[in-house]
Amino acid sequence: MARIKDEDIQLVRERVRIDEVVEQYVTLRNAGGGARKGLCPFHDEKSPSFNVRPAQGFYHCFGCGVGGDAIKFLMEIEGLTFAESVERLADKYGVQLRYEETGAPTGPRRDPGQRQRLLLAHKAAERFYAEQLMSSPEAAPGRRLVTDRGFDQAAAELFGMGWAPKSGQALVNHLRGKGFAEDELVIGGLARKSARGLFDAFQGRLMWPIKEISGEVIGFGARRMFDDDFMSGKYVNTSETPIYKKAQVLYGIDLARDPIRKQSQAVVVEGYTDVMACHQAGVLTAVATCGTAFGEGHARVLRRLMLDHDAFHGEVIFTFDGDEAGQKAAVKAFEGDEEFTGQTYVAVEGTGKDPCDLRLAEGDEAVRELIGSRIPLYRFVLDNTLERYDLDRGDQRIDAVREAVRLASAVRDTSKVDEFLREIATRAGVDIDLVHAEHRKAKDQKPSAPKLTRAGAGAPEPEPARPEASVFASFGAPQFAAEREALKALAQYPQVARTVAADLTDDDFVHPVAREIWRHMVARGLPDHADAGWLPAVADSLPGDDLRRVLGVAAVEPLHASEQTAVTVVPAVLAHVQELAISRQIGDVKSRLQRTDPTAPEYQEVFGQLVALEQRRRGIRDRALGAVGS
């Protein structure tokens, strides 16, 4: 099997900036001491506990315990293999990877660069489609539709629009000429196989490239233009592939990413041209799902970008058609509102126009006004709920109230619940006390929802391990605080620790976890300069995930030192561990001295050991005080 050379993996680690990688998925804020913090992308949380240390090339979440380097991060968040993650980072940071054979394959041979090859094929396809739209006579209907929808050439180029020729072989032949294999085109969803051979997946259609948050093309959306199209759907998207997962993809996210972060707002529209219309009108936070309903995966993407938590209220604004289908979509979005602690709104144009149609009819300002006229989603859903009842009948009023108060339980901002209940009372024409009573009943009857984990919806979180169940749990005890601090100093500033760690020994660490990690650090060799690849290499050498988690915590937990103060703080921290170790030895020697006959020959020998240990302890203490004092 092909294997990436170790020295190339190390080079990737040295060049990669972990904060740049993470910020493609998570909004990070400075947390002091060289650390950055954001909402964990691997579990649902309201307050940020996901820490990134760029200098050490490490991340760790204090909420769910995940951690590692940039390679591990991509593996976890994108579902990549180790090799695929390395290949992706190598391409981003300009590292030419080399491969070596590791023996006879035991199973199907994997192309080690598959993901990168698929991305390159999609990039080439995007360029091909774009050239066809601009220059091919056959693409005239596509160019006409672009113009008819209110967009100029610059807008088409900004969004990478293109044209898939009708011939059925144009893209296949083009990509073959670029050196792409048939299997790569089929696996990537760019082509299909039939008894007569390979043919283009999309033919005679107007094309939109679908990009992930980093800007890489991973699929396409295609609009039907001719009645004789072999595909019946008006809009068809790329099928699921190794690089395209529709439940996690938002069209336009590559362009909207930074505006969403800055404005703490995301506008979710229904189609490609709606996204384009919003962006052309100045609503730069617009995105759309790709052939699927807005779901949990999409919500996680937006929450991470908005850094949505209790102290930070972002806005997610849905635009729906005013028809029945739009109302159903709004209710579905409301039911999933617990994905957001920020407020969720809905913007519905009174005559049923979508943003693209509205821009065509009334201009850019009308689109901006539509978004500005948003109302809370719960109010929109309340209106639709009450409309289903005959409020002139007493029994219907009670039924309406009972259904409406259940909506109040889903309002994330609890300060607005009372106002919502008053609205229910006013709209239904009942006394507010009745509404409060029904609300209390609904809360008492509502079962507590199970917490979700990455394993899937409804999976309960595992119970925390009992301290006595694992040696790792005991490492958190107060008596090992100094050793935990020492690991932090070694992990975060190994180049500083190198000058004073020569005196450290295995015996200075009492807890087996600290001792084992220290041994692997020594085996790797402490670097003489800042090296972002050193810590991940140490992590790789550790024999278990539990040890790697401890190292991850040490790498990101604040040491209360900066690059300037580390030269004094790190020696003091390591000296403290040594002093505690010598104090333990002194206690042992004193005990032995008390048990030794003063007239015995060995008494003076033991006494001499005690004196030497005391002198060494004073020397370490003076060194530590000197470091702090300086």
SEVO-25436 format. One record per residue (C-alpha): residue in three letters; x, y, z. Coordinates in steps of 0.25 Angstrom, whole numbers, plus 5000, padded with zeros to 4 digits. Layout:
! SEVO-25436
ALAXYZ...
! end
This chain:
! SEVO-25436
MET500050005000ALA500550144997ARG500950225009ILE501350375011LYS502750385015ASP502950425030GLU503850545027ASP502750605017ILE501650585028GLN502650665038LEU502750775028VAL501250785026ARG501150805041GLU502250905041ARG501650995031VAL500150985035ARG499451095043ILE498451015051ASP497651145054GLU497551175039VAL497051025037VAL496051035049GLU495551175045GLN494951115032TYR493951045041VAL493951125054THR493951265058LEU495151285068ARG495351405078ASN496551435085ALA496551375099GLY497951425104GLY499251355106GLY499351325091ALA498151245091ARG496851255083LYS495451205086GLY494151175079LEU492951085079CYS493350935078PRO492950885064PHE492850735070HIS491750755080ASP490650855083GLU490950955094LYS490551095097SER491851155103PRO493151135096SER494051025101PHE494850995089ASN496251045090VAL497351065079ARG498851085082PRO499451135069ALA500851135074GLN500750985078GLY499850945066PHE498850885075TYR497350895079HIS496550835091CYS495150845095PHE494950845110GLY493450815108CYS493550685100GLY495050655101VAL495450645086GLY496750695083GLY497950685073ASP498650755062ALA498150815049ILE498250675042LYS497350615053PHE496450735052LEU496150715037MET496050565040GLU494950585050ILE494150705044GLU494150655029GLY494250505032LEU495550485024THR496550385026PHE497950425032ALA498550415018GLU497450495012SER497550605022VAL499050615020GLU498850625005ARG497850735007LEU498750815016ALA499950795007ASP499250844995LYS498850975003TYR500151005009GLY501050964996VAL501650835001GLN501950734990LEU501650594996ARG502450464993TYR501950324995GLU502650194998GLU502150054997THR501949985010GLY501749845005ALA500649764997PRO499249814999THR498349735007GLY497049795001PRO496649894990ARG497749994987ARG497350134990ASP497850244982PRO498550324993GLY498150464986GLN496650424983ARG496050544990GLN497050644984ARG496850584970LEU495350604971LEU495550744976LEU496450774964ALA495450704954HIS494350794960LYS495150914958ALA495450884944ALA494050854941GLU493650994947ARG494551064938PHE494050984926TYR492651014929ALA492951164931GLU493651164917GLN492451104911LEU491451194916MET492251314912SER492651274898SER491851154893PRO490651184883GLU489951074889ALA489951144902ALA489151264897PRO487851214905GLY488751214918ARG489251354915ARG487851404913LEU487351344926VAL488451404933THR488051544927ASP486651514929ARG486851494944GLY487451624946PHE488951584946ASP490151634937GLN491351564933ALA492151614945ALA491051544954ALA491151414946GLU492651414948LEU492651444963PHE491751324965GLY492451234955MET491251214946GLY491451124934TRP490851034923ALA490850884921PRO490850854906LYS489750764901SER490650674894GLY490750574906GLN492250554904ALA492850704904LEU493250704919VAL493750554919ASN494650584907HIS495150714913LEU495550644926ARG496150524920GLY497050614912LYS497450674926GLY497850534931PHE496650504939ALA496250354940GLU494850304937ASP494750254951GLU495050394957LEU493950454948VAL492950354952ILE493250354967GLY493250504967GLY491850514961LEU492350584948ALA492050464939ARG491250344938LYS491450204932SER490450134922ALA490650014913ARG491150104903GLY492150164911LEU492350294919PHE491550414918ASP491350554925ALA490550554937PHE489950694933GLN489550724919GLY488950854913ARG488750924926LEU489151054933MET490151024944TRP490551074958PRO491751024965ILE491550984979LYS492651014988GLU493050975002ILE493351085013SER494851085008GLY494451114994GLU494750984988VAL493750934977ILE493150804982GLY491850794973PHE490950864964GLY489450904963ALA488850904949ARG487550964943ARG486750904933MET486750984919PHE486150884909ASP484850804908ASP485650684903ASP486550674915PHE486750534920MET486650584935SER485250624938GLY485550714950LYS485650864948TYR486850874957VAL487750754959ASN488950754968THR490150664969SER489850534976GLU490550494989THR492050474987PRO493250454996ILE493450614995TYR491950654994LYS490950635006LYS489750715003ALA489250715018GLN490450795021VAL490650885009LEU490151035008TYR490151094994GLY490851234995ILE491551205009ASP492951225003LEU492551375000ALA491651395012ARG492651335022ASP493251465026PRO492051555026ILE491351455034ARG492451455045LYS492451605045GLN490951635045SER490551515053GLN489451495043ALA489151385033VAL488051395023VAL487551265018VAL486851265004GLU486251154995GLY487051154982TYR488351194975THR487751314968ASP487251364981VAL488651364987MET489151434976ALA488051544976CYS488251564991HIS489751584989GLN489551674978ALA488651754986GLY489651764998VAL489051655006LEU490451585007THR490051485018ALA489151405009VAL489251255007ALA488351135002THR488250985004CYS488550904992GLY487250814988THR486950785003ALA486250845015PHE487050925025GLY487450835035GLU488350805047GLY489650795039HIS489350935033ALA489050995046ARG490350945052VAL491151015041LEU490451155043ARG490551145059ARG492051125058LEU492151245049MET491351335057LEU491951285071ASP490551265076HIS490451255091ASP489751315103ALA490551445103PHE490451465088HIS489151475080GLY489251455065GLU488151455055VAL487651345046ILE486651395036PHE485851305027THR485151355014PHE483951265010ASP482951275000GLY481551325005ASP480851195000GLU480551075007ALA481851005004GLY482551125010GLN481751125022LYS482150975024ALA483551005023ALA483451115033VAL482851025043LYS483950915040ALA484951025043PHE484351065056GLU484350925061GLY485850925058ASP486051055065GLU486650995077GLU487950985068PHE488051135071THR488151215084GLY488151345075GLN486751385070THR486151325058TYR485351415048VAL484551405036ALA484451505024VAL483251475015GLU482951565003GLY481451605004THR481151564989GLY481951434990LYS483151484982ASP484451414985PRO485751504986CYS486151494972ASP484751524967LEU484651644976ARG485951704972LEU485451694957ALA484151764960GLU484551864970GLY486051874971ASP487151854981GLU486551934992ALA485351854992VAL486151724995ARG486851805007GLU485551845012LEU485051705012ILE486151655020GLY485951775029SER484551755031ARG484751615038ILE483851565049PRO484151465060LEU483951325054TYR483051285066ARG482051405063PHE481951355048VAL481751215053LEU480651265063ASP479951335052ASN479851205044THR479451125056LEU478251215060GLU477751225046ARG477451075046TYR476351095057ASP475051165058LEU475251265069ASP473851295070ARG473551165077GLY473951145091ASP474451005090GLN475251045077ARG475951155085ILE476351065096ASP476950965086ALA477651085079VAL478251125092ARG478750995096GLU479450975083ALA480051115083VAL480651105097ARG481450985093LEU482151085083ALA482551175094SER483351055100ALA484251065088VAL484551215089ARG486051215092ASP486051355098THR485251325111SER485151475114LYS484151485102VAL483251365106ASP482351455115GLU482151555103PHE481851435094LEU480851385104ARG480151515104GLU480051515089ILE479451375089ALA478351435099THR478151555091ARG478051485077ALA477151365083GLY476251465091VAL476451395104ASP476851435118ILE478451435120ASP478251355133LEU477651245125VAL478851245115HIS479851245127ALA479151125133GLU479151045120HIS480651085118ARG480951025132LYS480250905128ALA481050885115LYS482350905122ASP481950805133GLN481550705122LYS482750725113PRO483750615114SER485250655115ALA485950635102PRO487150545102LYS488450625099LEU489050595086THR490450545083ARG491250525070ALA490750385070GLY489350435065ALA488050485070GLY487450435082ALA488750365087PRO488950405102GLU490250455106PRO491050355114GLU491150365129PRO492450425133ALA493450325137ARG493650305152PRO494950355158GLU495350215163ALA495050155149SER496350205142VAL497750255146PHE497450365137ALA496350425145SER497250425157PHE498250515150GLY497250635152ALA497450625168PRO498050745175GLN499350675179PHE499750665164ALA499450815161ALA500950835160GLU501150725150ARG500050775141GLU500650905141ALA501950845137LEU501350775125LYS500750905121ALA502050975121LEU502750865114ALA501650855103GLN501451005101TYR502851055102PRO503850925099GLN504851015094VAL504951095107ALA504850975115ARG506050905108THR507050995115VAL506550955129ALA505950815127ALA507350745127ASP507250725142LEU505850665141THR505650515142ASP504550415142ASP504550415157ASP504150555158PHE502850515153VAL501950435162HIS500750415154PRO500950305143VAL500150385133ALA501150505134ARG502350415135GLU501950345122ILE501750475114TRP503050525119ARG503750405115HIS503150415101MET503550565100VAL504950535104ALA505050415094ARG504550515083GLY505550625088LEU505250765093PRO505350855081ASP506350975082HIS505351065074ALA503851085073ASP503350965065ALA501850945062GLY502150805057TRP502850755070LEU501650745079PRO500750665069ALA501950575067VAL501950545082ALA500450515082ASP500650415070SER501650345078LEU500750325091PRO500150185092GLY498750225095ASP497650325092ASP497550355107LEU498950405108ARG498750485095ARG497550555102VAL498350595114LEU499450645105GLY498450725097VAL497950785110ALA499350825114ALA499550885100VAL498350985101GLU498051005116PRO498551145120LEU499951145126HIS499851295129ALA501151315121SER501351395108GLU502551385099GLN503251495107THR502951435121ALA503151295117VAL504651305119THR504451325134VAL503151255137VAL503551115130PRO504751105139ALA504051135151VAL502951035148LEU503950925145ALA504750955158HIS503450945166VAL503250805161GLN504750775164GLU504650835178LEU503450745182ALA504150625177ILE505350655186SER504450685197ARG503850545196GLN505350495196ILE505650575208GLY504450515215ASP504950375212VAL506350405217LYS505850465230SER505050345232ARG506250255230LEU507050345239GLN506150335250ARG506150185249THR507650175249ASP508550165262PRO509350295263THR510550215267ALA510450125254PRO511450145243GLU510350175233TYR509750285241GLN510750385236GLU510550335222VAL509050355223PHE509250495229GLY510150535218GLN509050495208LEU508050585216VAL509050705215ALA509250685200LEU507750675197GLU507450805206GLN508550875198ARG508050835185ARG506650875189ARG507151015193GLY507851025180ILE506550995172ARG505751085181ASP506751205179ARG506751175164ALA505151175164LEU505151305172GLY506151365163ALA505351335151VAL504151395156GLY504851515162SER505451545148
! end
